[in-house]
């Protein structure tokens, strides 16, 4: 079994004549916060869905949590958590009911569910919200719940697809504190975003432009490479180089 959390080689996805992702190659270490940056439509979600075993690659191959994404999809899914852009939670259920439902889906026993509910409620400040209907909560609280559900089964890797989209700067910062705590506990975090400033919270980042990774390194080294003060400036330089 590979010691790497994620290993992809020339992973590609086409839809007819449209190339959504081209020759994606990367390696992610255990416990790393890996930022997957790019503008909306750059191919981040398509790439992430392939890595999660939800979308079959057209070309290339990848190993996630030591399993082949094309031939061992069920093993991949058992070892990862996934938080989609639209948050896979049920508005007509309470927070507690959502947690119980997803715990059942992930195969947790009743005692495990109660223990994880207690841990996550304390960690993310959800204790006083467990009996609230999700539909009555602000976006920030829904975001916390969705993240809790993605890691309820203590996966080796959690994939977060633009988790901070649409929330205010303070809530975004709080969410990244949650991500940092999760990584410190040993979970690999693979997070996509179109907010370039969020790169600074990551150990390493890649920047995608039109379905291809243009650069991959630590935020500091990338800024130095392009002699740019911010990652926004780096992205502007890369975007202007598009054919």
Secondary structure, DSSP 8 states (H G I E B T S, - for coil): --SSSEEEEEEEEEETTEEEEEEEEEEE-TT-EEEEEE-TTSSHHHHHHHHTTSS--SEEEEEETTEETTT-HHHHHHTEEEE-TT----TTSBHHHHHHHHHHHTT--HHHHHHHHHHHHHHHT-GGGTTSBGGGS-HHHHHHHHHHHHTTT--SEEEEESTTTTS-HHHHHHHHHHHHHHHHTT-EEEEEES-GGGGGGSSEEEEEETTEEEEEE-HHHHHHHTT-SSHHHHHHHHHHT--
